[in-house]
Amino acid sequence: MPYKPKRPCAYPGCGRLSEREQYCAEHQKVMDKQYNQYQRDPKSNKRYGRSWKRIRDRYIKLHPLCEECEKQGKLMPAEEVHHILPLSKGGGNEKSNLMALCKSCHSRITAESGDRWG
């Protein structure tokens, strides 16, 4: 299957190319840090610490494919772990509340529920 063409990084003044992301790897880290500092609720920063990274890595290892894509008969590698009931609404890190998703499915589900982009 052919790859999508690389796109220029959206960070002002950067001319590097990026395969999947809006930003190159260096600027993606900068933008993630800015999001965590200024847009994300400070309480949620505490919930997504080192212990969450361990839970997420363990879950991805057990569920390497996107669960939404599998329902549609597609095989896509899982890149993110999604809380079915968000932590902000009382959900937890139990396996029954987690889903392994590819970036596009995670973005779509998050946008539909209005959790990140309102």
C-alpha positions in Angstrom: 0.0 0.0 0.0 1.5 3.4 -0.9 2.3 5.9 1.8 0.8 9.3 2.0 3.1 12.1 0.9 5.0 13.9 3.7 3.6 17.3 4.6 5.5 20.3 5.9 5.6 20.9 9.6 2.9 23.4 10.7 5.2 25.1 13.2 6.0 28.7 12.0 9.4 28.8 10.3 10.0 25.1 10.2 10.5 23.5 6.8 10.9 19.8 7.9 8.5 17.2 6.6 6.3 15.0 8.7 4.7 11.7 7.8 1.6 11.5 10.0 1.6 14.4 12.4 0.8 18.0 11.9 4.2 18.9 13.3 7.7 17.3 13.0 8.8 15.2 15.9 10.7 18.1 17.6 7.8 20.6 17.3 5.2 17.9 18.3 6.9 17.7 21.7 6.8 21.5 22.0 3.1 21.6 21.1 2.2 18.7 23.4 4.0 20.5 26.3 2.1 23.7 25.6 -1.2 21.9 25.5 -0.5 20.2 28.8 0.6 23.5 30.4 -2.1 25.9 29.1 -5.1 24.0 27.9 -5.4 20.8 29.9 -7.0 20.9 33.3 -4.2 20.8 35.9 -6.0 18.0 37.7 -5.7 15.8 34.6 -2.0 16.4 34.4 -1.7 14.5 37.7 -3.8 11.6 36.4 -1.6 11.1 33.3 1.8 10.6 35.0 4.3 7.8 35.0 1.8 5.2 36.3 -0.6 6.0 33.3 2.3 5.5 30.9 3.0 2.0 32.4 -0.7 1.1 32.2 -0.9 2.4 28.6 2.2 0.5 27.5 1.0 -2.7 29.1 -2.5 -2.4 27.5 -1.0 -1.6 24.0 1.2 -4.7 24.3 -1.9 -6.9 25.0 -4.0 -5.1 22.3 -1.6 -4.2 19.5 -4.4 -3.5 16.9 -7.0 -0.7 16.9 -10.2 -2.1 18.3 -12.4 0.2 16.2 -10.7 -0.6 13.0 -10.9 -4.4 13.8 -14.7 -4.0 14.1 -14.7 -2.7 10.5 -12.4 -5.5 9.3 -9.3 -3.3 9.0 -6.0 -4.0 10.7 -4.3 -0.9 12.0 -1.7 -0.7 14.7 -2.9 0.8 18.0 -1.0 3.9 19.0 -3.2 5.3 21.7 -5.2 4.1 24.7 -8.6 5.7 25.1 -10.7 5.9 28.3 -14.3 4.9 27.4 -15.6 6.9 30.3 -13.2 9.8 30.7 -11.3 10.3 34.0 -12.9 13.7 34.3 -16.3 12.1 34.3 -15.5 9.5 36.9 -13.9 6.8 34.8 -10.8 4.8 35.9 -7.8 2.9 34.5 -9.5 -0.5 34.7 -9.1 -2.7 31.6 -12.9 -2.6 31.0 -12.7 1.2 30.6 -9.8 1.2 28.1 -9.6 0.8 24.3 -6.6 0.5 22.1 -7.0 2.9 19.1 -5.1 4.2 16.1 -4.6 8.0 16.1 -7.4 8.7 13.6 -10.0 6.7 15.5 -8.9 8.3 18.8 -9.1 11.8 17.3 -12.6 11.0 15.9 -14.0 9.6 19.1 -12.5 12.4 21.2 -13.9 15.1 18.9 -17.3 13.4 18.8 -17.5 13.3 22.6 -16.1 16.9 22.8 -13.5 15.9 25.4 -10.5 17.8 24.0 -11.7 20.2 21.3 -15.0 21.2 22.9 
